[in-house]
Amino acid sequence: MEEQRWNTSFNVWHEYNGQKLTTMQWARKLNIPQHVVWGYKHNNINFIDLIKEYSKDNPEITE
């Protein structure tokens, strides 16, 4: 059931270091603040750059 919820055309997928997750899955995994997630497109920020920034303190995601 969980997988079906993420498999919709409304989701934006991002792949980083072989992990492919939706925007909100990355945000939850990396504790990216909600206001940052909501504003990344408006502020012309590449979401991969956010992943890189917030994964620095997360040993689970390494380059």
C-alpha distance (Angstrom), angle and dihedral (degrees) to the residues before:
residue distance angle dihedral
M1 . . .
E2 3.81 . .
E3 3.81 92.1 .
Q4 3.81 92.2 51.4
R5 3.78 90.5 55.1
W6 3.81 91.4 58.0
N7 3.80 95.2 43.3
T8 3.80 99.4 81.6
S9 3.78 133.5 114.7
F10 3.82 90.6 -116.1
N11 3.80 93.4 67.7
V12 3.78 123.2 91.0
W13 3.80 113.9 -144.7
H14 3.81 124.3 -149.3
E15 3.79 125.1 -170.6
Y16 3.78 121.0 -155.3
N17 3.80 127.1 165.3
G18 3.77 91.5 -11.5
Q19 3.81 94.4 -51.9
K20 3.79 116.3 116.6
L21 3.80 114.6 -164.6
T22 3.78 137.8 151.2
T23 3.79 120.9 -101.2
M24 3.80 92.3 -100.1
Q25 3.80 93.8 45.0
W26 3.81 89.5 55.3
A27 3.80 90.5 45.7
R28 3.79 92.1 53.2
K29 3.79 93.6 42.9
L30 3.81 93.1 51.2
N31 3.82 99.2 32.1
I32 3.79 92.4 -120.1
P33 3.82 107.6 176.2
Q34 3.78 114.3 -106.5
H35 3.81 94.1 -123.3
V36 3.81 89.4 56.0
V37 3.80 91.4 50.8
W38 3.78 92.4 48.3
G39 3.80 93.3 48.7
Y40 3.79 103.6 42.1
K41 3.82 95.2 95.7
H42 3.79 94.0 40.8
N43 3.81 89.6 52.1
N44 3.84 93.3 46.0
I45 3.80 92.8 -117.5
N46 3.78 119.0 153.4
F47 3.81 107.4 -124.9
I48 3.81 90.9 -139.9
D49 3.82 86.8 62.1
L50 3.81 88.4 55.2
I51 3.79 90.4 49.9
K52 3.81 90.4 51.2
E53 3.80 91.8 48.0
Y54 3.79 96.5 48.1
S55 3.82 95.7 39.0
K56 3.82 92.6 62.7
D57 3.81 90.7 89.7
N58 3.81 94.3 39.1
P59 3.81 112.1 87.8
E60 3.81 89.9 -169.0
I61 3.81 90.5 70.7
T62 3.78 114.2 50.4
E63 3.77 134.9 161.2
